[in-house]
Amino acid sequence: MTLICAVLAGNASQFIFPSPEAEWPRFPEETKLVAHAPDAELRDMLSQIDPARVKQIITKLVSFGTRHTLSTQDDPNRGIGAARDWIASEMRTFAKKSSGKMTVTVPGYTQQVASRITFPVQISNVVARLEGSVDPSRVYVISGHYDSMNSDIINHEDDAPGANDDASGVAVVMELARIMSDKKPHATILFAAVAGEEQGLYGSAFMARTLKSEGVNVEAMLNNDIVGSSTGAKDQKEPYVIRMFAQGLPTTLSSAQTQQILRIGGENDSPTRQLARFIQDVATNDATGMNVQIVYRLDRYGRGGDHSSFLQQGYPAVRFTEPNENFAHQHQTVRKQGNLQYGDLPEFCDFNFISRVAKVNMAALWSLANSPGLVPIVKLNTAGMINDSNLSWNAVKSSDVAGYEIVWRQTLSSYWTNVKAVGNALSTTMSISPDNVIFGVRAVGKNGYRGPVTPAGHPSYPYFKQG
């Protein structure tokens, strides 16, 4: 840092500091990191997302009257059972063009009486699995919840249209499943419509627990919940912004792991935060037409969502939600009071906005699934008093890796700013003091796709081992 000291009359000194925005320490200009642009294949897929189809999905889900978790499951036209069966039927239609790559299941269980569950009820998820062509054991999940509620959390008889919350999220999932069903992502993608969210995240908790108990390597989960409107309660309009909530320190850490994070200054480098940075990088561009606004929180104040179920199992997960909510159109019995219409109705949805949110999700999913995935372990040798940074890492177990890149940033920066390619090496020395920056490593595929960053020495990554 340059410090200019001018000696003035009377031996007084005036200190002039650089602007807070000045880059420090200064890095070589050629190492500047640039955002990833979507390739021709991804752009073509993005162009197929259809607002008319999004509208059809939401309108159909609303037509079931109520999708309350406790509503009827044996009526073909009304209730959550009819909605479940229709979603599964549509997903199976998509799967027919996949040449066997996509399969559809309806896993579930009987939930006994519990919080917001007044009698035993079947909780059923609809899951379309698109098998990975290169690394099928690496899995990515996208979800929306298809249950709904009105003003009374246990009222399962009266209408609860749930157009925005959360037919909009289900529409995103189903539209992506339709378009991607005949594609060949390198890793596996699960397209999930889950139940029981409004009663306490029952469906997503069941799904996340099942995946964990089976040892499934879920490297990311994207939750779409209330993504239906670009207009807020005060008529704020942000049609090209979507919020993405990203938790900080994982709740699954041990005390020793938390202390390690504090020692290295890694409070802002959890797997979920890295996932959020990755998504913003690949999904904020002209092809999606959206700005992804990262919010460094688990969720909105006093609210919750299905991504929490995956976070509790140690999986990285984020939540997408519209930028300005209108609570007159969430969890409200349909009615009119004065000039104000209450109820979560399709007329308050912006189908072009939802389609752009779907593009954000597609850009993220496709980029994740076609990357080599996370580098499992990255170590920074800090032994002794040294001014260089000695990094080493474990190879990604994939035949698709072309090489690796070192990325780094100032400790006060939220985003990676610099990058250096190191080929197929599994170690390198950087002539930058380890005390001044945060380092990470990412894998580069033969197709040019890059995986999310694994920060050096961070103990919340899947395969990290002390020492």
C-alpha positions as CSV (number, residue, x, y, z in Angstrom):
1,M,0.0,0.0,0.0
2,T,1.4,3.4,-1.0
3,L,1.5,5.9,1.8
4,I,2.4,9.5,0.9
5,C,3.6,11.6,3.8
6,A,3.9,15.3,3.1
7,V,5.7,17.4,5.7
8,L,3.9,20.7,6.1
9,A,4.6,23.9,8.0
10,G,4.9,23.4,11.7
11,N,6.1,19.8,11.2
12,A,2.5,18.7,10.9
13,S,2.0,15.7,8.7
14,Q,-0.8,15.0,6.2
15,F,-1.4,11.3,5.3
16,I,-3.0,10.5,2.0
17,F,-4.4,6.9,1.6
18,P,-5.5,5.2,-1.5
19,S,-9.3,5.0,-2.1
20,P,-11.0,2.1,-0.3
21,E,-11.9,0.8,-3.8
22,A,-8.3,0.6,-4.9
23,E,-7.1,-2.9,-5.5
24,W,-4.7,-4.2,-2.9
25,P,-2.6,-6.1,-3.1
26,R,-2.1,-5.5,-6.8
27,F,-2.1,-8.6,-9.0
28,P,-0.9,-9.0,-12.6
29,E,-3.5,-7.7,-15.1
30,E,-3.4,-10.9,-17.1
31,T,-4.8,-12.9,-14.2
32,K,-8.1,-11.0,-14.1
33,L,-11.0,-13.5,-13.8
34,V,-13.8,-13.1,-16.3
35,A,-17.4,-14.5,-16.2
36,H,-18.3,-17.6,-18.1
37,A,-20.4,-17.1,-21.2
38,P,-22.9,-19.8,-22.2
39,D,-22.0,-21.8,-25.2
40,A,-24.2,-22.5,-28.3
41,E,-25.7,-25.6,-26.9
42,L,-26.8,-24.0,-23.7
43,R,-28.1,-20.9,-25.5
44,D,-30.3,-23.1,-27.6
45,M,-31.7,-24.9,-24.6
46,L,-32.4,-21.5,-22.9
47,S,-34.3,-20.3,-25.9
48,Q,-36.7,-23.3,-25.6
49,I,-38.1,-22.2,-22.2
50,D,-41.6,-21.1,-23.0
51,P,-43.7,-18.7,-20.9
52,A,-46.9,-20.1,-22.4
53,R,-46.0,-23.6,-21.1
54,V,-45.1,-22.1,-17.7
55,K,-48.6,-20.5,-17.6
56,Q,-50.2,-23.8,-18.6
57,I,-48.5,-25.6,-15.7
58,I,-49.4,-23.0,-13.1
59,T,-53.0,-22.8,-14.3
60,K,-53.4,-26.6,-14.2
61,L,-52.0,-26.8,-10.7
62,V,-54.4,-24.1,-9.5
63,S,-57.3,-26.0,-11.1
64,F,-57.0,-28.7,-8.4
65,G,-58.6,-26.2,-6.0
66,T,-56.4,-27.0,-3.0
67,R,-53.1,-28.8,-2.9
68,H,-52.9,-28.8,0.9
69,T,-50.8,-31.7,2.3
70,L,-53.9,-33.0,4.2
71,S,-56.3,-32.6,1.3
72,T,-57.9,-35.6,-0.5
73,Q,-55.6,-38.0,-2.3
74,D,-58.2,-40.1,-4.1
75,D,-60.2,-37.5,-6.0
76,P,-59.1,-37.4,-9.6
77,N,-59.9,-33.7,-10.0
78,R,-59.3,-32.0,-6.6
79,G,-56.6,-32.1,-3.9
80,I,-53.0,-32.9,-3.6
81,G,-53.3,-36.5,-4.9
82,A,-54.7,-35.3,-8.2
83,A,-51.9,-32.7,-8.5
84,R,-49.3,-35.4,-7.6
85,D,-50.6,-37.8,-10.3
86,W,-50.7,-35.1,-12.9
87,I,-47.2,-34.0,-12.3
88,A,-46.0,-37.6,-12.4
89,S,-47.9,-38.2,-15.7
90,E,-46.3,-35.1,-17.3
91,M,-42.8,-36.1,-16.1
92,R,-43.3,-39.5,-17.6
93,T,-44.3,-37.9,-20.9
94,F,-41.0,-36.0,-20.9
95,A,-39.1,-39.2,-20.0
96,K,-40.5,-41.0,-23.1
97,K,-38.2,-39.0,-25.4
98,S,-35.1,-39.7,-23.3
99,S,-34.2,-43.1,-24.7
100,G,-34.2,-44.5,-21.1
101,K,-32.0,-41.7,-19.7
102,M,-34.8,-40.2,-17.6
103,T,-36.8,-42.2,-15.1
104,V,-39.7,-41.1,-12.9
105,T,-40.6,-42.2,-9.4
106,V,-43.0,-41.2,-6.7
107,P,-41.2,-42.0,-3.4
108,G,-43.1,-41.3,-0.2
109,Y,-43.9,-42.4,3.3
110,T,-46.7,-42.1,5.9
111,Q,-46.3,-39.1,8.2
112,Q,-47.8,-39.7,11.6
113,V,-49.5,-37.0,13.6
114,A,-47.0,-34.2,14.3
115,S,-46.7,-30.4,14.1
116,R,-49.3,-29.2,11.6
117,I,-50.2,-32.8,10.8
118,T,-53.5,-33.6,12.4
119,F,-53.9,-37.2,11.1
120,P,-51.6,-39.7,9.4
121,V,-51.0,-38.7,5.8
122,Q,-49.0,-40.0,2.8
123,I,-46.2,-37.6,1.8
124,S,-45.2,-38.2,-1.8
125,N,-42.5,-36.5,-3.9
126,V,-42.3,-36.7,-7.7
127,V,-38.7,-37.2,-8.9
128,A,-37.5,-37.3,-12.5
129,R,-33.9,-38.6,-12.6
130,L,-31.8,-37.8,-15.7
131,E,-28.8,-40.1,-15.6
132,G,-25.3,-38.6,-16.0
133,S,-23.4,-39.8,-19.1
134,V,-19.9,-39.4,-17.7
135,D,-20.1,-39.2,-13.9
136,P,-23.5,-40.5,-12.9
137,S,-22.6,-40.8,-9.2
138,R,-22.3,-37.0,-8.9
139,V,-25.8,-35.6,-8.4
140,Y,-27.5,-32.2,-8.6
141,V,-31.1,-31.5,-7.4
142,I,-33.6,-28.8,-8.4
143,S,-36.9,-28.6,-6.6
144,G,-40.2,-26.7,-6.1
145,H,-43.0,-27.7,-3.7
146,Y,-46.4,-28.6,-5.1
147,D,-48.4,-28.4,-1.8
148,S,-50.3,-25.2,-1.0
149,M,-52.1,-23.5,1.9
150,N,-54.6,-20.7,2.6
151,S,-54.8,-18.4,5.7
152,D,-55.5,-21.4,8.0
153,I,-52.5,-23.8,8.1
154,I,-54.6,-26.8,8.8
155,N,-57.6,-26.0,6.6
156,H,-57.4,-28.7,3.9
157,E,-60.9,-28.3,2.6
158,D,-61.2,-24.8,1.2
159,D,-59.4,-23.5,-1.9
160,A,-55.7,-22.8,-1.7
161,P,-54.6,-21.9,-5.3
162,G,-50.9,-21.6,-4.6
163,A,-50.0,-20.0,-8.0
164,N,-46.9,-18.3,-6.8
165,D,-46.3,-20.3,-3.7
166,D,-45.3,-22.6,-5.2
167,A,-46.7,-23.6,-8.5
168,S,-44.2,-21.2,-10.0
169,G,-41.3,-23.2,-8.6
170,V,-42.8,-26.5,-9.8
171,A,-43.3,-24.9,-13.3
172,V,-39.6,-24.1,-13.3
173,V,-38.7,-27.7,-12.5
174,M,-41.1,-29.2,-15.0
175,E,-40.1,-26.9,-17.8
176,L,-36.4,-27.7,-17.3
177,A,-37.2,-31.5,-17.1
178,R,-39.1,-31.2,-20.4
179,I,-36.3,-29.5,-22.3
180,M,-33.4,-31.4,-20.7
181,S,-35.0,-34.9,-20.9
182,D,-33.2,-35.9,-24.1
183,K,-29.9,-34.2,-23.3
184,K,-26.7,-35.9,-22.0
185,P,-25.4,-34.0,-19.0
186,H,-22.1,-35.4,-17.6
187,A,-23.5,-35.7,-14.1
188,T,-27.0,-36.8,-12.8
189,I,-29.8,-34.3,-12.3
190,L,-32.9,-34.9,-10.1
191,F,-35.9,-32.8,-11.0
192,A,-38.1,-32.8,-7.9
193,A,-41.6,-31.6,-7.0
194,V,-41.9,-32.1,-3.2
195,A,-44.8,-32.2,-0.8
196,G,-45.4,-31.1,2.8
197,E,-43.3,-27.9,2.6
198,E,-46.0,-25.7,4.1
199,Q,-46.6,-28.1,7.0
200,G,-42.9,-28.3,7.9
201,L,-40.6,-29.3,5.0
202,Y,-41.6,-32.9,5.3
203,G,-41.2,-33.9,1.7
204,S,-37.8,-32.4,1.2
205,A,-36.6,-33.7,4.6
206,F,-37.6,-37.2,3.5
207,M,-35.7,-36.7,0.2
208,A,-32.6,-35.3,1.7
209,R,-32.4,-38.0,4.4
210,T,-32.9,-40.7,1.9
211,L,-30.1,-39.4,-0.3
212,K,-27.8,-39.0,2.7
213,S,-28.5,-42.5,4.0
214,E,-27.8,-44.0,0.5
215,G,-24.4,-42.1,0.4
216,V,-25.4,-40.0,-2.6
217,N,-22.9,-37.3,-3.6
218,V,-25.2,-34.3,-3.9
219,E,-22.9,-31.4,-4.9
220,A,-25.7,-28.8,-5.2
221,M,-29.4,-28.3,-4.6
222,L,-31.4,-25.5,-6.1
223,N,-34.7,-24.6,-4.4
224,N,-37.3,-22.5,-6.3
225,D,-39.9,-21.2,-3.9
226,I,-42.0,-18.1,-4.7
227,V,-40.5,-17.1,-8.0
228,G,-43.7,-16.0,-9.7
229,S,-43.9,-12.2,-9.6
230,S,-41.6,-9.3,-10.5
231,T,-43.9,-6.8,-8.7
232,G,-43.9,-6.2,-4.9
233,A,-46.6,-5.0,-2.5
234,K,-45.7,-1.4,-3.0
235,D,-45.7,-1.8,-6.8
236,Q,-42.0,-2.1,-7.0
237,K,-41.0,-3.7,-10.3
238,E,-37.7,-5.6,-10.7
239,P,-38.4,-7.9,-13.7
240,Y,-34.8,-8.8,-14.3
241,V,-33.6,-9.6,-10.7
242,I,-33.9,-12.8,-8.7
243,R,-32.8,-13.2,-5.2
244,M,-30.6,-16.2,-4.2
245,F,-30.2,-17.0,-0.5
246,A,-27.0,-18.6,0.5
247,Q,-26.2,-19.8,4.1
248,G,-22.8,-19.0,5.7
249,L,-21.3,-21.4,8.2
250,P,-22.8,-24.9,7.9
251,T,-24.7,-26.1,11.0
252,T,-23.2,-29.6,10.6
253,L,-19.7,-28.5,11.5
254,S,-17.9,-29.7,14.6
255,S,-16.4,-27.3,17.1
256,A,-12.9,-28.1,15.8
257,Q,-14.0,-27.4,12.2
258,T,-15.5,-24.1,13.3
259,Q,-12.3,-23.1,15.0
260,Q,-10.3,-24.0,11.9
261,I,-12.6,-21.7,9.8
262,L,-12.1,-18.8,12.2
263,R,-8.3,-19.3,12.1
264,I,-8.2,-19.1,8.3
265,G,-10.8,-16.4,7.9
266,G,-13.1,-18.7,6.0
267,E,-16.4,-17.5,7.4
268,N,-17.6,-16.5,3.9
269,D,-16.3,-19.6,2.1
270,S,-18.8,-22.3,2.8
271,P,-19.8,-24.8,0.0
272,T,-23.1,-23.0,-0.3
273,R,-21.5,-19.6,-0.7
274,Q,-19.2,-21.0,-3.3
275,L,-22.2,-22.5,-5.1
276,A,-23.9,-19.1,-5.0
277,R,-20.8,-17.4,-6.5
278,F,-20.7,-20.1,-9.2
279,I,-24.4,-19.6,-10.1
280,Q,-24.1,-15.8,-10.3
281,D,-21.0,-16.3,-12.5
282,V,-22.7,-18.6,-15.1
283,A,-26.3,-17.2,-14.9
284,T,-26.0,-13.5,-14.9
285,N,-25.7,-12.7,-18.6
286,D,-27.6,-11.7,-21.8
287,A,-28.7,-15.3,-22.4
288,T,-30.8,-15.4,-19.2
289,G,-31.6,-11.7,-19.1
290,M,-31.3,-11.8,-15.3
291,N,-29.2,-10.4,-12.5
292,V,-28.7,-12.9,-9.8
293,Q,-28.7,-11.1,-6.5
294,I,-26.9,-13.1,-3.8
295,V,-28.2,-12.6,-0.2
296,Y,-25.8,-13.9,2.4
297,R,-28.5,-15.4,4.6
298,L,-30.2,-18.8,5.0
299,D,-33.6,-17.3,4.1
300,R,-35.8,-14.3,4.7
301,Y,-36.5,-13.3,8.4
302,G,-39.0,-15.7,10.0
303,R,-39.3,-17.9,6.9
304,G,-38.0,-21.2,5.7
305,G,-37.7,-23.5,2.7
306,D,-36.8,-26.9,1.3
307,H,-33.1,-26.0,0.8
308,S,-32.8,-26.1,4.6
309,S,-33.5,-29.9,4.6
310,F,-30.5,-30.4,2.3
311,L,-28.3,-28.1,4.3
312,Q,-29.1,-30.1,7.4
313,Q,-27.7,-33.2,5.7
314,G,-24.5,-31.3,4.8
315,Y,-25.4,-30.7,1.2
316,P,-24.7,-27.2,-0.5
317,A,-28.1,-25.6,-1.2
318,V,-29.5,-22.2,-2.2
319,R,-33.0,-20.7,-2.5
320,F,-34.4,-18.6,-5.3
321,T,-37.1,-16.1,-4.4
322,E,-38.6,-13.1,-6.2
323,P,-37.0,-9.7,-5.2
324,N,-40.1,-8.0,-3.7
325,E,-42.9,-10.1,-2.2
326,N,-46.6,-9.3,-1.8
327,F,-47.9,-11.0,1.3
328,A,-51.5,-10.4,0.2
329,H,-50.9,-13.1,-2.4
330,Q,-49.2,-15.7,-0.1
331,H,-50.9,-18.0,2.4
332,Q,-54.1,-16.1,2.0
333,T,-57.7,-17.3,1.7
334,V,-59.1,-16.0,-1.6
335,R,-61.3,-13.0,-0.8
336,K,-61.7,-9.3,-1.5
337,Q,-61.5,-6.6,1.2
338,G,-62.3,-3.2,-0.1
339,N,-60.3,-2.7,-3.2
340,L,-57.7,-5.3,-2.3
341,Q,-57.8,-8.8,-3.7
342,Y,-56.3,-11.4,-1.5
343,G,-55.2,-14.9,-2.6
344,D,-52.4,-16.6,-4.4
345,L,-53.9,-16.4,-7.9
346,P,-52.4,-16.8,-11.4
347,E,-53.4,-13.3,-12.3
348,F,-50.7,-12.0,-10.0
349,C,-48.0,-14.1,-11.7
350,D,-45.5,-12.8,-14.3
351,F,-44.9,-15.7,-16.7
352,N,-42.1,-14.0,-18.6
353,F,-40.3,-13.4,-15.3
354,I,-40.8,-17.0,-14.2
355,S,-39.3,-18.1,-17.6
356,R,-36.2,-16.0,-17.0
357,V,-35.9,-17.6,-13.5
358,A,-36.0,-20.9,-15.2
359,K,-33.2,-19.8,-17.5
360,V,-31.1,-18.9,-14.4
361,N,-31.7,-22.4,-13.1
362,M,-30.9,-24.1,-16.4
363,A,-27.7,-22.1,-16.9
364,A,-26.7,-23.1,-13.3
365,L,-27.7,-26.8,-13.6
366,W,-26.2,-27.4,-17.0
367,S,-22.9,-25.7,-16.1
368,L,-22.7,-27.6,-12.8
369,A,-23.6,-31.0,-14.4
370,N,-21.1,-30.6,-17.3
371,S,-18.2,-29.4,-15.1
372,P,-15.8,-31.9,-13.5
373,G,-17.3,-31.0,-10.1
374,L,-15.6,-30.0,-6.9
375,V,-11.9,-30.5,-6.2
376,P,-12.1,-32.7,-3.1
377,I,-9.2,-31.4,-1.0
378,V,-7.1,-28.2,-1.3
379,K,-4.3,-27.6,1.2
380,L,-2.3,-24.5,1.9
381,N,1.1,-25.1,3.6
382,T,1.5,-22.4,6.2
383,A,4.4,-24.0,8.1
384,G,7.2,-21.6,8.9
385,M,7.5,-17.9,8.2
386,I,7.1,-17.7,4.4
387,N,6.0,-15.1,1.9
388,D,5.1,-17.5,-0.9
389,S,1.9,-19.7,-0.9
390,N,2.4,-23.4,-1.4
391,L,-0.8,-25.1,-2.6
392,S,-1.6,-28.7,-3.2
393,W,-4.8,-30.6,-4.0
394,N,-6.3,-34.0,-4.7
395,A,-7.2,-34.9,-8.3
396,V,-10.9,-34.9,-9.3
397,K,-11.9,-38.5,-10.0
398,S,-13.2,-37.9,-13.5
399,S,-11.9,-38.8,-17.0
400,D,-13.2,-35.4,-18.1
401,V,-10.6,-33.2,-16.4
402,A,-8.3,-31.1,-18.6
403,G,-6.5,-29.3,-15.8
404,Y,-6.8,-27.0,-12.8
405,E,-6.9,-23.3,-12.1
406,I,-5.9,-21.3,-9.0
407,V,-8.2,-18.5,-8.1
408,W,-7.7,-15.9,-5.4
409,R,-9.2,-12.7,-4.0
410,Q,-8.6,-10.2,-1.3
411,T,-9.9,-11.2,2.1
412,L,-12.5,-8.4,2.0
413,S,-13.8,-9.3,-1.5
414,S,-16.9,-11.4,-1.8
415,Y,-16.0,-12.7,-5.3
416,W,-13.0,-14.4,-6.9
417,T,-11.1,-11.8,-8.9
418,N,-8.0,-13.5,-10.3
419,V,-7.2,-16.8,-11.9
420,K,-4.1,-18.7,-13.1
421,A,-4.1,-22.0,-15.1
422,V,-1.7,-24.6,-13.9
423,G,-2.4,-27.5,-16.2
424,N,-2.6,-31.0,-14.8
425,A,-0.3,-30.2,-11.8
426,L,-1.6,-31.1,-8.3
427,S,0.6,-28.5,-6.6
428,T,2.0,-25.0,-7.2
429,T,3.7,-22.1,-5.5
430,M,2.3,-18.6,-5.8
431,S,4.5,-15.6,-5.2
432,I,1.8,-14.0,-3.0
433,S,1.8,-14.0,0.7
434,P,-0.8,-16.5,2.2
435,D,-1.6,-13.9,4.8
436,N,-3.0,-11.4,2.3
437,V,-5.5,-13.3,0.2
438,I,-7.8,-16.3,0.0
439,F,-6.9,-19.0,-2.4
440,G,-9.0,-21.7,-4.0
441,V,-8.7,-24.3,-6.8
442,R,-11.2,-25.4,-9.4
443,A,-11.2,-28.1,-12.1
444,V,-11.5,-27.4,-15.8
445,G,-13.2,-30.0,-18.1
446,K,-12.1,-31.0,-21.6
447,N,-15.3,-29.2,-22.7
448,G,-14.2,-25.9,-21.1
449,Y,-16.7,-26.0,-18.3
450,R,-15.3,-25.1,-14.9
451,G,-16.4,-26.5,-11.5
452,P,-17.1,-24.5,-8.4
453,V,-14.1,-23.4,-6.3
454,T,-12.8,-25.3,-3.3
455,P,-11.1,-22.8,-1.0
456,A,-7.7,-23.8,0.5
457,G,-7.8,-25.4,3.9
458,H,-11.5,-25.0,4.4
459,P,-12.9,-27.9,6.6
460,S,-16.5,-27.9,5.4
461,Y,-15.8,-29.5,2.1
462,P,-16.9,-33.1,1.5
463,Y,-13.6,-34.9,1.7
464,F,-11.5,-32.6,3.8
465,K,-9.2,-34.2,6.3
466,Q,-7.2,-32.5,8.9
467,G,-3.4,-32.7,8.3
